Amino acid sequence: MTPDLVAVVGPSGAGKDTLMEAACAGTPGIRAVRRVITRPTKAGGEDFEGISEAEFDRRLSAGDFALTWAAHGLRYGLPKSELTGGGTLLFNASRAVLEEAARLWPGLRVVRITAPPEVLAARLAGRGREDAQDQARRVARASFALPEGIRAVTVVNDADPATGLQRFLAALEPVRG
């Protein structure tokens, strides 16, 4: 059985991880890929496997990843072992990797999560993973175009978590239907 793959993209602070986690927890048939990231696991945020650069290189050479990319000074990988089973499978992706992902998985769907700049800034400050300068850079590049040929459903996540989840699930409905 092959899952319906959904790339979830959007700027830092838009709430991608929060919405994905809530959708997976409360909706049968929706699950998320556990990414591998060259960041210490104790850094928090999403449920991910934190590894060193050397371990990432070793696993990349061994062919463990279906898709990899670099962003914000980190490397990310989707383990092949995570891309099995049925249902709807969500993965948090960088817009820079969408063209490659669409080539790998022709049925790939994209959901873009966004929020107004002031909401993004407040969320980034609240999570405390970046310094003020990095937060400002992330907010400045929050408005972005998707690669040519990539279409997405956009979810504006600017309200309470329940409203954001409702909007996100509505965006996933055509994927699940």
C-alpha positions as a Python dict, from the first residue, in 0.01 Angstrom:
ca = {
    (1, 'M'): (0, 0, 0),
    (2, 'T'): (132, 343, -93),
    (3, 'P'): (50, 646, 123),
    (4, 'D'): (-85, 975, -10),
    (5, 'L'): (218, 1198, 37),
    (6, 'V'): (165, 1557, 147),
    (7, 'A'): (452, 1805, 171),
    (8, 'V'): (380, 2070, 434),
    (9, 'V'): (574, 2391, 371),
    (10, 'G'): (578, 2738, 516),
    (11, 'P'): (791, 2987, 701),
    (12, 'S'): (941, 2926, 1042),
    (13, 'G'): (683, 3003, 1308),
    (14, 'A'): (380, 2933, 1088),
    (15, 'G'): (284, 2635, 1305),
    (16, 'K'): (356, 2350, 1065),
    (17, 'D'): (473, 2108, 1334),
    (18, 'T'): (189, 2199, 1570),
    (19, 'L'): (-76, 2146, 1304),
    (20, 'M'): (80, 1824, 1179),
    (21, 'E'): (106, 1683, 1532),
    (22, 'A'): (-256, 1772, 1611),
    (23, 'A'): (-380, 1625, 1281),
    (24, 'C'): (-193, 1300, 1342),
    (25, 'A'): (-310, 1273, 1703),
    (26, 'G'): (-675, 1333, 1630),
    (27, 'T'): (-742, 1191, 1285),
    (28, 'P'): (-721, 822, 1196),
    (29, 'G'): (-526, 757, 878),
    (30, 'I'): (-300, 1063, 906),
    (31, 'R'): (59, 1022, 1018),
    (32, 'A'): (385, 1213, 983),
    (33, 'V'): (733, 1126, 866),
    (34, 'R'): (988, 1142, 1148),
    (35, 'R'): (1266, 1342, 985),
    (36, 'V'): (1637, 1305, 1048),
    (37, 'I'): (1804, 1640, 1122),
    (38, 'T'): (2162, 1741, 1200),
    (39, 'R'): (2044, 1914, 1517),
    (40, 'P'): (2059, 1785, 1874),
    (41, 'T'): (1734, 1612, 1970),
    (42, 'K'): (1724, 1819, 2289),
    (43, 'A'): (1671, 2130, 2071),
    (44, 'G'): (1300, 2052, 2084),
    (45, 'G'): (1026, 2122, 1834),
    (46, 'E'): (896, 1838, 1624),
    (47, 'D'): (960, 1471, 1695),
    (48, 'F'): (1280, 1412, 1496),
    (49, 'E'): (1594, 1203, 1504),
    (50, 'G'): (1891, 1426, 1577),
    (51, 'I'): (2223, 1305, 1437),
    (52, 'S'): (2571, 1436, 1366),
    (53, 'E'): (2695, 1551, 1025),
    (54, 'A'): (2914, 1239, 1007),
    (55, 'E'): (2623, 1009, 1079),
    (56, 'F'): (2410, 1192, 822),
    (57, 'D'): (2685, 1141, 562),
    (58, 'R'): (2713, 772, 653),
    (59, 'R'): (2338, 718, 620),
    (60, 'L'): (2324, 916, 297),
    (61, 'S'): (2602, 698, 150),
    (62, 'A'): (2416, 386, 265),
    (63, 'G'): (2106, 498, 71),
    (64, 'D'): (1888, 535, 381),
    (65, 'F'): (1715, 854, 266),
    (66, 'A'): (1447, 900, 2),
    (67, 'L'): (1496, 1278, 2),
    (68, 'T'): (1747, 1518, 160),
    (69, 'W'): (1803, 1892, 168),
    (70, 'A'): (1984, 2165, 357),
    (71, 'A'): (1827, 2473, 515),
    (72, 'H'): (1914, 2714, 796),
    (73, 'G'): (2257, 2556, 839),
    (74, 'L'): (2109, 2210, 901),
    (75, 'R'): (2062, 1897, 689),
    (76, 'Y'): (1733, 1712, 669),
    (77, 'G'): (1648, 1363, 549),
    (78, 'L'): (1334, 1160, 495),
    (79, 'P'): (1417, 798, 577),
    (80, 'K'): (1293, 551, 317),
    (81, 'S'): (1167, 333, 602),
    (82, 'E'): (915, 605, 696),
    (83, 'L'): (748, 617, 355),
    (84, 'T'): (542, 298, 374),
    (85, 'G'): (185, 200, 448),
    (86, 'G'): (-144, 357, 353),
    (87, 'G'): (-331, 665, 460),
    (88, 'T'): (-213, 1023, 443),
    (89, 'L'): (156, 1076, 516),
    (90, 'L'): (268, 1430, 601),
    (91, 'F'): (622, 1558, 586),
    (92, 'N'): (758, 1899, 677),
    (93, 'A'): (962, 2012, 376),
    (94, 'S'): (1161, 2305, 246),
    (95, 'R'): (1018, 2478, -60),
    (96, 'A'): (1363, 2436, -219),
    (97, 'V'): (1313, 2058, -237),
    (98, 'L'): (957, 2056, -375),
    (99, 'E'): (1054, 2011, -740),
    (100, 'E'): (1268, 1709, -657),
    (101, 'A'): (994, 1568, -432),
    (102, 'A'): (736, 1611, -709),
    (103, 'R'): (963, 1423, -951),
    (104, 'L'): (1008, 1140, -700),
    (105, 'W'): (639, 1121, -613),
    (106, 'P'): (417, 1236, -904),
    (107, 'G'): (104, 1231, -685),
    (108, 'L'): (261, 1458, -423),
    (109, 'R'): (30, 1722, -277),
    (110, 'V'): (152, 2043, -113),
    (111, 'V'): (-7, 2235, 174),
    (112, 'R'): (143, 2574, 251),
    (113, 'I'): (101, 2701, 607),
    (114, 'T'): (148, 3073, 667),
    (115, 'A'): (70, 3352, 913),
    (116, 'P'): (108, 3731, 922),
    (117, 'P'): (461, 3860, 1000),
    (118, 'E'): (371, 3976, 1350),
    (119, 'V'): (236, 3631, 1437),
    (120, 'L'): (549, 3462, 1297),
    (121, 'A'): (775, 3699, 1495),
    (122, 'A'): (590, 3631, 1820),
    (123, 'R'): (601, 3255, 1770),
    (124, 'L'): (972, 3255, 1684),
    (125, 'A'): (1051, 3465, 1989),
    (126, 'G'): (842, 3233, 2205),
    (127, 'R'): (1016, 2915, 2101),
    (128, 'G'): (1361, 3058, 2177),
    (129, 'R'): (1565, 2847, 1934),
    (130, 'E'): (1707, 3139, 1734),
    (131, 'D'): (1858, 3471, 1834),
    (132, 'A'): (1678, 3796, 1749),
    (133, 'Q'): (1881, 3849, 1430),
    (134, 'D'): (1798, 3502, 1297),
    (135, 'Q'): (1432, 3549, 1391),
    (136, 'A'): (1423, 3873, 1190),
    (137, 'R'): (1584, 3700, 889),
    (138, 'R'): (1328, 3419, 903),
    (139, 'V'): (1035, 3663, 918),
    (140, 'A'): (1183, 3866, 631),
    (141, 'R'): (1188, 3565, 399),
    (142, 'A'): (847, 3432, 512),
    (143, 'S'): (673, 3545, 196),
    (144, 'F'): (795, 3320, -80),
    (145, 'A'): (690, 3187, -415),
    (146, 'L'): (674, 2816, -474),
    (147, 'P'): (878, 2668, -757),
    (148, 'E'): (717, 2691, -1100),
    (149, 'G'): (470, 2412, -1159),
    (150, 'I'): (415, 2342, -788),
    (151, 'R'): (61, 2414, -673),
    (152, 'A'): (-39, 2426, -310),
    (153, 'V'): (-341, 2471, -90),
    (154, 'T'): (-271, 2761, 148),
    (155, 'V'): (-373, 2760, 513),
    (156, 'V'): (-350, 3085, 709),
    (157, 'N'): (-271, 2984, 1066),
    (158, 'D'): (-331, 3312, 1248),
    (159, 'A'): (-590, 3215, 1509),
    (160, 'D'): (-618, 2975, 1802),
    (161, 'P'): (-485, 2618, 1764),
    (162, 'A'): (-833, 2465, 1718),
    (163, 'T'): (-911, 2701, 1429),
    (164, 'G'): (-571, 2635, 1272),
    (165, 'L'): (-629, 2261, 1294),
    (166, 'Q'): (-974, 2293, 1142),
    (167, 'R'): (-830, 2487, 847),
    (168, 'F'): (-545, 2238, 806),
    (169, 'L'): (-777, 1936, 805),
    (170, 'A'): (-999, 2109, 549),
    (171, 'A'): (-692, 2156, 327),
    (172, 'L'): (-607, 1787, 363),
    (173, 'E'): (-960, 1670, 283),
    (174, 'P'): (-916, 1657, -98),
    (175, 'V'): (-597, 1459, -37),
    (176, 'R'): (-773, 1212, 190),
    (177, 'G'): (-1092, 1195, -17),
}
